[in-house]
Amino acid sequence: MGEKEFINPKYYTNRELSWILFDHRVLNEARDKSIPLFERLKFLSITASNLDEFFMIRVASLKDMVNAGYEKKDIAGMTPAKQLEALNAAIHSLVELQYSTFNRSLLPLLEQNGLHIIRHHEQLTEKEAAYVDGYFEDNVYPVLTPMAVDSSRPFPLIRNKTLNIGALVRKKNSKEELEFATVQVPGVLSRIVLLPSEDEGRKVILLEEIIERNIQKLFLNYDIICAYPYRIMRNADLTIEEDEAADLLKEIEKQLKKRQWGQAIRLEVESGMHKHMLKFLKKQLGMEEESVYEIDGPLDLTVLMKLYGLEGYEHLKEPVHKPRQVPELLPGCDIFEEIRKGDILLQHPYQTFTPVVEFIRQAAKDPTVLAIKQTLYRVSGHSPIIAALAQAAENGKQVTVLVELKARFDEENNIVWAKMLEKAGCHVIYGLVGLKTHSKITLVVRREEDGIRRYVHLGTGNYNDATAKLYTDIGLLTCAEMVGEDATAVFNMLSGYSEPLMWNKLSLAPLWLKNKFLYLIGREKKYAGEGRPARIIAKMNSLCDKDIIAALYEASAAGVKIDLIVRGICCLKVGIPGISENITVRSIVGTFLEHSRIFYFENNEHYEIYCSSADWMPRNLERRVEILFPVDRPKCKEELLHILQCQLKDNVKASVLQPDGTYEKVDRRGKQRFNSQESFCAEAREKEKAVSEAPVGVTRTFIPETSHEK
């Protein structure tokens, strides 16, 4: 088969439509009756949050392309206009399923469990109505800004993602035409208001219902004909001309303000909205019919995450997993001494993120530490790592921090941290022109008795102590000399212009990483052609790079068995005769967000295993600074292989890609139930227990039973 055949568009799935399938998989968790009720609420909330971001970035980008007359086809052979047409139908169908799930499944179950959501303020009892009206007068009314629209007052700028209430009004005792008025539901107040209850159950009402009930008080000289909530989504993709920006920080600050007022791309309205009001909104916002979503239920289902946070419903949630101690890094240990004994693998959130924070803290205080260098992409609101870096600078260490200002939706947060670090005396770099720095690396340079030693942390996830409790990620702590040399070269490249002539262990995007992956895939293809053992197992978030997929097709055609664990977007198709018959694809959606990137290559029975900050996407391989690092210590390699094997064995949270492009849950009839995330939680507990019960001075290593499976 010729090379051209492997890049035939019919063998590829459109990226955006594949993402919609991913959100369906998340929605399926909300529809799964075996999952605790409040967890189902959480998953439904996540689908809404996902969809918001998808509109603001991906749909907005496609609309920009269509408006610019761009007609280049994607890897599946679809023009931007065709993609938008297909997406409109797919998203409307997804939204219908979201609200069907909420109205038909979750609401009745909430009521059965004693939590009643007042859908319409007319349902309030006399006593509840009196409470709601008092709440409005005391808490809500002082915050509101009602805005009328007439010849002297133009239609106001409605901010992105805000919830608003539109009203049709007419001056009292007049027969004048209807006028439009609007008021924003204030985001500074809780959208969920708990009502006083006399029985065992609890009742809540949404803030917009309270405002709608009292809207007459905002327009005293008018009759209110009707009132309905609405919400708009705007294009939030920042366009930054980096080459022309004298100061990247100031340019991003300026662009952030524009995000609130980008082109409107979606309008959500309550179903049954007055035709006159809907027509008016569509005209003012420049909305086409397919961009309007008439919603049967509360707009913006991300509010369900607030509902999830209500106390007293722990019996309707999954037990909270407490991240466990890393056996090699017990509290109070000298972290540098432990790393010198051998590389240490960290598996978050099953194991605690504390050692990563402690790595920086100890370095900040250690008098023998000369320098700390770190990349930061996303960090938490009260980051202990930021505090430790600032402390290190104040202690006289040379601290260099690359803060990626272009980390989408974290730009504002990162600007604050960058300024704070500079104030503390750190040398702050704002990333490279035209590239996002997405790599996760920390270098600590220490003067020891036998000379300078470099300690390195490499990770698949961000230096964010909050998300480290929710995202599955891998970290590696090492003082291997060759990795240390590469780490120094990485930071020299980021802070200056020096590119090393060669790398010892690390592979970096955008210059070297893609070729490394293509080489590794090609090597397995070569071994298969020679009749030697050949296999690939790859775990990532997304797979949509055409060159990588074509290489996988070639390897599969040559007989390489390929198992892919892809959480989100997957543009590869399975089961194509002679092309992808040896490829399986599964997606795991569970309690934790699967975020680690792990790559296994059989290598003629001398297997190699790598971790990376990069997915197999063009943006990661060609437009970002990413790192791929090998894991060489046999014990750590076994642990990573075990993780992959468990995920391939998962028959509870895994959905498998079918030849027709759909995903189906694993058929586990006759098989024992196996949930990989639950298994990792149990293993982390066992490891911690084994160490705590070991005699003083003895470290016990917990090896899972399946670690040697092939």
Disulfide bonds with the S-S distance in Angstrom:
none
